[in-house]
């Protein structure tokens, strides 16, 4: 080919690249972790330098409204009903542990994503944190107070300005009963998806509470759905599939959100990210189905993948893949997400393996701190 033809060809290629900037996918997709064990109530002097070394852009953790069980009971913000619920300085509120996380995140240039979760007993008749509040206004008031406290303008008890938090999600995996119950309810002789009805109120309350601060810049994601569901109200463990849940929540009045969050895990622990899932499931391999349905119901919205990961063997010989396979699948999953221009964020679960096999072993480190190959795979992902 002549030099003239080479020059023409090069010009055409350059023009094509400039004309279609989205062809290379999500260049600015945020890369981060879901990990509250280490980043919230672990040792921050050990955790946050590690996050910086990993080049973590976002770390997600629950912001527990309250609750009378487990972690929600220990670090819930509102263990008793506040007299002035929209005032973050009400004596009933204790933000201390979340302020600490915000200060460390700001110091190490990591963005926090708070997931508002867990109903206090005083708001749902003494039931568990996975039962919706009786009055959604209580949740909306709390979301308002939380957004005000983490607006970047509030002063903490130590006299320092509390760093801003601009990323939020509403609840966690509401299509699973351990996160929101009941999933189904019998009404006038037929089954209704009660979790979607409750979640519509939860999403609206959290979105409206945060946005009504009029501070600006906050992004609120709803959904936060798990990848599968049986859609069988009579089953031993009733669950709702992501698309059925989305449609039911829309029908129940879920109105607005800035992004739709989803946990795009493969349906079998050893499957590659590209494996086609069974009916009713939404994984990374068919995330386009979720995007299409969100667009049909709400218009084009970004997708946040707020949880993803693979457990390893060792230590988990039942559900784990080898260490090298975990690293391989991590790279593959992030490459797939990055090619999708609608995916704005992808978070890996978690930093360090939980110490008991009943927990989760998808960490980039073992429970004793040994580095897995996935650690460097994550650290070298494009940003």
C-alpha positions as CSV (number, residue, x, y, z in Angstrom):
1,X,0.0,0.0,0.0
2,X,1.3,3.5,-0.9
3,X,2.2,6.0,1.8
4,X,-0.8,8.1,0.6
5,X,-3.2,5.2,1.1
6,X,-1.7,4.5,4.5
7,X,-2.2,8.1,5.5
8,X,-5.9,8.0,4.3
9,X,-6.5,4.8,6.2
10,X,-5.0,6.1,9.4
11,X,-7.1,9.2,9.1
12,X,-10.3,7.2,8.7
13,X,-9.4,5.0,11.7
14,X,-8.8,8.0,13.8
15,X,-12.0,9.6,12.7
16,X,-14.0,6.5,13.5
17,X,-12.5,6.3,17.0
18,X,-13.3,9.9,17.7
19,X,-16.9,9.5,16.3
20,X,-17.7,6.5,18.5
21,X,-16.2,7.1,22.0
22,X,-18.4,4.5,23.6
23,X,-17.1,1.6,21.4
24,X,-14.5,0.8,23.9
25,X,-17.0,0.5,26.7
26,X,-17.1,2.1,30.2
27,X,-13.8,3.8,30.3
28,X,-14.7,5.5,33.6
29,X,-16.3,2.6,35.4
30,X,-15.6,2.8,39.1
31,X,-13.7,-0.2,40.6
32,X,-14.1,-1.0,44.2
33,X,-14.9,-3.4,47.1
34,X,-17.8,-4.3,49.3
35,X,-16.3,-4.8,52.6
36,X,-17.5,-3.5,55.9
37,X,-15.8,-6.1,58.1
38,X,-12.4,-4.6,57.5
39,X,-13.3,-1.0,56.3
40,X,-16.0,-0.2,58.9
41,X,-15.3,-2.0,62.2
42,X,-11.9,-3.5,61.5
43,X,-8.6,-1.9,62.0
44,X,-8.6,1.2,59.8
45,X,-4.8,1.8,60.1
46,X,-4.3,-1.6,58.5
47,X,-7.3,-1.6,56.1
48,X,-7.2,1.8,54.4
49,X,-3.5,1.7,53.3
50,X,-4.3,-1.7,51.8
51,X,-7.2,-0.2,49.9
52,X,-4.9,2.5,48.6
53,X,-2.4,-0.1,47.5
54,X,-5.2,-1.9,45.7
55,X,-6.2,1.3,44.0
56,X,-9.8,1.0,45.3
57,X,-12.0,3.9,44.1
58,X,-15.1,3.0,46.0
59,X,-15.8,1.0,49.2
60,X,-19.3,0.0,50.1
61,X,-20.6,-0.7,53.5
62,X,-24.0,-0.8,55.3
63,X,-25.1,2.2,57.2
64,X,-27.4,0.5,59.8
65,X,-30.4,2.5,60.6
66,X,-31.0,0.2,63.6
67,X,-32.2,-3.3,64.4
68,X,-32.5,-5.6,67.3
69,X,-30.3,-8.4,66.0
70,X,-26.6,-9.0,65.1
71,X,-24.5,-6.2,63.7
72,X,-27.5,-3.9,63.2
73,X,-28.0,-4.0,67.0
74,X,-24.4,-3.2,67.8
75,X,-23.8,-0.3,65.4
76,X,-27.3,0.8,64.4
77,X,-27.4,4.6,64.4
78,X,-30.9,5.0,65.9
79,X,-31.4,2.5,68.7
80,X,-34.2,4.6,70.1
81,X,-36.8,6.8,68.4
82,X,-35.4,10.3,67.9
83,X,-37.4,13.3,69.1
84,X,-36.3,15.3,66.0
85,X,-35.7,12.6,63.4
86,X,-34.6,15.0,60.6
87,X,-31.9,16.5,62.8
88,X,-28.7,14.5,62.6
89,X,-27.6,16.0,66.0
90,X,-30.6,14.4,67.8
91,X,-29.2,12.6,70.9
92,X,-30.8,9.3,69.7
93,X,-28.3,9.2,66.8
94,X,-24.8,7.8,67.1
95,X,-22.7,8.3,63.9
96,X,-19.3,7.7,65.4
97,X,-18.2,4.5,63.7
98,X,-19.4,5.8,60.3
99,X,-17.6,9.2,60.8
100,X,-14.4,7.2,61.4
101,X,-14.8,5.4,58.1
102,X,-15.5,8.7,56.3
103,X,-12.4,10.3,57.7
104,X,-10.2,7.4,56.8
105,X,-11.7,7.1,53.3
106,X,-11.1,10.8,52.7
107,X,-7.5,10.6,53.9
108,X,-6.8,7.7,51.5
109,X,-8.9,9.2,48.7
110,X,-11.5,6.4,48.6
111,X,-15.2,7.2,48.0
112,X,-17.7,5.7,50.4
113,X,-20.9,4.1,49.3
114,X,-23.4,3.8,52.2
115,X,-26.2,1.2,52.0
116,X,-29.0,2.3,54.3
117,X,-30.3,-0.9,55.8
118,X,-32.0,-2.4,58.9
119,X,-35.2,-1.3,60.6
120,X,-35.0,-0.5,64.3
121,X,-37.4,-2.3,66.5
122,X,-39.2,0.9,67.5
123,X,-40.1,1.4,63.8
124,X,-41.6,-2.0,63.0
125,X,-43.1,-3.3,66.2
126,X,-40.1,-5.0,67.6
127,X,-39.4,-7.2,64.6
128,X,-36.1,-8.0,62.9
129,X,-34.0,-5.5,60.9
130,X,-35.2,-7.3,57.7
131,X,-38.8,-6.3,58.2
132,X,-39.9,-3.0,56.6
133,X,-40.9,0.0,58.8
134,X,-44.6,0.4,59.5
135,X,-44.3,4.1,58.5
136,X,-42.0,4.9,55.5
137,X,-41.8,8.5,56.8
138,X,-39.6,7.3,59.6
139,X,-37.1,5.9,57.1
140,X,-37.3,9.0,54.9
141,X,-36.5,11.2,57.9
142,X,-33.5,9.0,58.8
143,X,-32.2,9.2,55.2
144,X,-32.5,13.0,55.3
145,X,-30.6,13.1,58.6
146,X,-27.9,10.8,57.2
147,X,-27.4,12.8,54.0
148,X,-27.2,16.0,56.1
149,X,-24.7,14.5,58.5
150,X,-22.5,13.3,55.6
151,X,-23.0,16.4,53.4
152,X,-19.5,17.6,53.9
153,X,-20.8,20.5,56.0
154,X,-21.5,18.9,59.4
155,X,-19.2,18.9,62.4
156,X,-18.5,15.7,64.2
157,X,-18.3,15.2,68.0
158,X,-14.5,15.5,67.7
159,X,-14.8,19.0,66.3
160,X,-13.7,18.0,62.8
161,X,-15.8,18.5,59.7
162,X,-17.3,15.2,58.6
163,X,-16.3,14.3,55.0
164,X,-19.0,14.1,52.4
165,X,-20.6,10.8,51.2
166,X,-22.3,11.2,47.8
167,X,-23.0,7.5,46.9
168,X,-26.0,5.7,48.4
169,X,-28.0,2.5,47.9
170,X,-31.4,1.7,49.3
171,X,-31.3,-1.6,51.3
172,X,-29.7,-4.9,50.2
173,X,-31.0,-7.9,48.2
174,X,-34.7,-7.2,48.9
175,X,-35.7,-10.2,46.8
176,X,-34.2,-12.5,49.4
177,X,-36.0,-13.2,52.7
178,X,-33.0,-12.9,54.9
179,X,-32.7,-9.2,53.8
180,X,-36.4,-8.4,53.5
181,X,-39.3,-10.5,54.7
182,X,-42.0,-11.5,54.0
183,X,-41.3,-12.1,50.3
184,X,-44.9,-13.1,49.5
185,X,-48.3,-12.5,51.1
186,X,-51.7,-14.1,50.5
187,X,-54.2,-11.4,49.7
188,X,-57.8,-12.2,48.9
189,X,-57.0,-15.7,47.8
190,X,-53.9,-14.9,45.7
191,X,-50.2,-14.4,46.3
192,X,-48.7,-11.0,45.9
193,X,-45.0,-10.1,46.0
194,X,-45.0,-8.3,49.3
195,X,-41.3,-7.7,49.3
196,X,-41.6,-5.6,46.1
197,X,-44.4,-3.6,47.7
198,X,-42.4,-2.9,50.8
199,X,-39.3,-2.2,48.8
200,X,-41.1,0.4,46.6
201,X,-41.8,2.3,49.8
202,X,-38.2,1.8,51.0
203,X,-36.6,3.1,47.8
204,X,-38.9,6.1,47.6
205,X,-38.3,7.0,51.3
206,X,-34.5,6.8,51.0
207,X,-34.4,8.6,47.6
208,X,-36.7,11.3,48.7
209,X,-35.0,11.7,52.1
210,X,-31.5,12.1,50.6
211,X,-32.6,14.3,47.7
212,X,-34.8,16.6,49.8
213,X,-31.6,17.9,51.6
214,X,-31.1,20.0,48.4
215,X,-27.3,19.7,48.9
216,X,-26.7,18.3,45.4
217,X,-24.4,15.7,44.0
218,X,-25.8,12.7,45.8
219,X,-26.5,9.6,43.7
220,X,-29.0,7.0,45.0
221,X,-29.3,3.5,43.6
222,X,-32.3,1.3,44.2
223,X,-32.8,-2.4,43.4
224,X,-29.6,-4.0,44.9
225,X,-31.1,-7.3,43.8
226,X,-29.5,-10.7,44.1
227,X,-29.1,-12.6,40.8
228,X,-31.8,-15.3,41.1
229,X,-35.1,-16.2,42.6
230,X,-37.6,-19.1,42.5
231,X,-40.8,-17.1,42.1
232,X,-42.5,-19.8,44.1
233,X,-44.5,-18.5,47.1
234,X,-45.1,-22.0,48.4
235,X,-41.5,-23.0,48.4
236,X,-39.4,-23.7,51.5
237,X,-37.5,-20.5,51.0
238,X,-39.6,-18.2,48.8
239,X,-37.5,-15.7,46.7
240,X,-38.3,-13.5,43.7
241,X,-36.3,-13.3,40.5
242,X,-34.7,-9.9,39.7
243,X,-36.9,-9.0,36.7
244,X,-40.1,-10.1,38.4
245,X,-39.1,-8.1,41.4
246,X,-38.3,-5.0,39.3
247,X,-41.7,-5.2,37.5
248,X,-43.6,-5.7,40.8
249,X,-41.8,-2.8,42.5
250,X,-42.6,-0.5,39.6
251,X,-46.3,-1.6,39.8
252,X,-46.2,-0.9,43.5
253,X,-45.1,2.7,43.0
254,X,-41.3,2.7,43.0
255,X,-40.8,6.0,41.3
256,X,-37.2,7.3,41.0
257,X,-33.6,6.4,41.4
258,X,-30.3,7.6,39.8
259,X,-28.9,4.1,39.1
260,X,-30.1,0.5,39.4
261,X,-27.9,-1.7,41.5
262,X,-27.6,-5.5,41.1
263,X,-25.5,-8.4,42.2
264,X,-24.5,-10.2,39.0
265,X,-23.0,-13.4,40.5
266,X,-22.9,-16.6,38.4
267,X,-25.6,-19.0,39.5
268,X,-23.1,-21.8,40.2
269,X,-20.0,-21.0,42.2
270,X,-17.5,-22.4,39.7
271,X,-19.1,-21.0,36.5
272,X,-17.2,-18.5,34.5
273,X,-18.6,-14.9,34.2
274,X,-19.6,-15.7,30.6
275,X,-21.7,-18.8,31.4
276,X,-25.3,-18.4,30.3
277,X,-27.5,-18.5,33.4
278,X,-30.8,-20.4,33.9
279,X,-34.2,-18.9,33.4
280,X,-35.2,-16.1,35.8
281,X,-31.5,-15.3,36.7
282,X,-29.6,-12.2,35.8
283,X,-25.8,-12.5,35.9
284,X,-23.0,-10.7,34.2
285,X,-23.5,-12.9,31.1
286,X,-27.1,-11.6,30.5
287,X,-27.0,-8.2,32.3
288,X,-28.4,-6.7,29.1
289,X,-31.8,-8.2,30.0
290,X,-31.9,-6.2,33.2
291,X,-30.7,-3.0,31.4
292,X,-33.5,-3.5,28.8
293,X,-36.2,-3.8,31.4
294,X,-34.9,-0.9,33.5
295,X,-34.9,1.2,30.3
296,X,-38.5,0.1,29.4
297,X,-39.8,1.0,32.9
298,X,-37.7,4.0,33.8
299,X,-35.7,5.2,30.9
300,X,-31.9,4.8,30.5
301,X,-30.2,4.4,33.9
302,X,-26.7,3.4,34.9
303,X,-26.1,0.0,36.3
304,X,-24.1,-0.4,39.5
305,X,-22.8,-3.9,40.2
306,X,-22.5,-3.6,43.9
307,X,-21.5,-7.1,44.7
308,X,-19.5,-9.8,42.8
309,X,-16.9,-12.4,43.6
310,X,-15.7,-16.0,43.6
311,X,-14.9,-18.1,46.7
312,X,-11.6,-20.0,46.7
313,X,-10.4,-23.5,47.4
314,X,-8.6,-23.5,49.8
315,X,-10.2,-22.9,52.2
316,X,-13.7,-23.6,50.9
317,X,-13.6,-27.1,49.2
318,X,-17.4,-27.1,48.6
319,X,-18.0,-23.8,46.8
320,X,-14.5,-22.5,46.0
321,X,-12.5,-22.3,42.8
322,X,-8.7,-22.5,42.7
323,X,-6.7,-19.3,43.5
324,X,-5.6,-19.0,39.9
325,X,-9.1,-19.5,38.6
326,X,-10.4,-16.8,41.0
327,X,-7.8,-14.3,39.5
328,X,-8.7,-15.4,36.0
329,X,-12.5,-14.9,36.5
330,X,-11.9,-11.6,38.2
331,X,-10.1,-10.2,35.2
332,X,-12.7,-11.7,32.8
333,X,-15.6,-10.3,34.8
334,X,-14.2,-6.8,35.0
335,X,-13.4,-6.8,31.3
336,X,-16.9,-7.8,30.4
337,X,-18.4,-5.1,32.6
338,X,-16.0,-2.5,31.3
339,X,-17.1,-3.3,27.7
340,X,-20.7,-2.5,28.7
341,X,-21.1,1.3,28.5
342,X,-24.1,1.2,30.8
343,X,-22.2,-0.3,33.8
344,X,-20.9,2.6,35.9
345,X,-19.5,0.7,38.9
346,X,-18.4,-2.8,39.9
347,X,-17.5,-3.9,43.4
348,X,-15.8,-7.1,44.5
349,X,-16.8,-8.9,47.6
350,X,-14.5,-8.9,49.7
351,X,-11.0,-7.8,50.9
352,X,-10.2,-10.6,53.3
353,X,-11.7,-14.1,53.7
354,X,-14.0,-14.5,56.7
355,X,-12.4,-16.8,59.2
356,X,-15.1,-19.4,59.4
357,X,-16.2,-21.6,56.5
358,X,-19.8,-20.7,57.2
359,X,-18.9,-17.2,56.1
360,X,-17.5,-16.1,52.7
361,X,-14.1,-16.8,51.2
362,X,-14.0,-14.6,48.1
363,X,-11.3,-12.3,49.6
364,X,-8.3,-11.0,47.8
365,X,-6.5,-12.0,51.0
366,X,-6.8,-15.1,53.2
367,X,-8.2,-14.6,56.7
368,X,-4.6,-14.7,57.9
369,X,-3.5,-12.0,55.4
370,X,-1.9,-14.1,52.8
371,X,-2.1,-12.5,49.3
372,X,-3.9,-14.5,46.6
373,X,-3.3,-14.0,42.9
374,X,-6.6,-12.1,42.7
375,X,-5.0,-9.4,44.8
376,X,-2.6,-8.3,42.0
377,X,-5.3,-9.0,39.3
378,X,-7.5,-6.5,41.1
379,X,-4.7,-4.0,41.7
380,X,-3.8,-3.9,38.0
381,X,-7.3,-3.6,36.6
382,X,-7.8,-0.5,34.3
383,X,-9.1,2.6,36.1
